[in-house]
Amino acid sequence: MTIEAGQAIPQATFQIKTEDGVDAHESTQYFTSGRTVLFALPGAFTSTCSAKHLPEFVARADDLRAAGVDRIACLSVNDAHVMKAWGDIHGTAGKIDMIADPHAEFARALGLAVHMGPILGERATRCAMIIDDGVLTKMMMEEVGAYEVSSPTHVITQL
């Protein structure tokens, strides 16, 4: 079951790679304070994710912060090294935390895990959410194959 507005972010472990190594984070600690926009997508280096979703969030990061967002995070079922490399290519440093969920633990806990066929396997479905002090306040779930409501332009209208 997919997480709904009013529910606390569930407990799961994910990773973020920094210049110093790969750090494990507990979701309940990471999202505990402040306003976070978390967007999930099927995979690093995939077509819509690389051409639109991540680059548009990088481009609109300052607008999101000006609208009251403390943290922006990108979630994908990829390993931390891939997420760091993909983030480096798109200039996410200091703008977006690249959350690696290599075993889909966090995606499953959020109810976002879907099977995307023999090539991609289990992935997170495309969406965006607003999290205030550890509680989901707004979920913007995409229809299969769509990219509209999880765009940063739409997210800003929901803040």
Helices and strands as residue ranges (DSSP letters): E 13-18, E 21-26, H 27-30, E 35-40, H 47-48, I 49-53, H 54-66, E 71-76, H 80-90, E 97-100, H 105-110, E 113-115, H 117-120, E 122-124, E 127-132, E 135-141, H 152-158
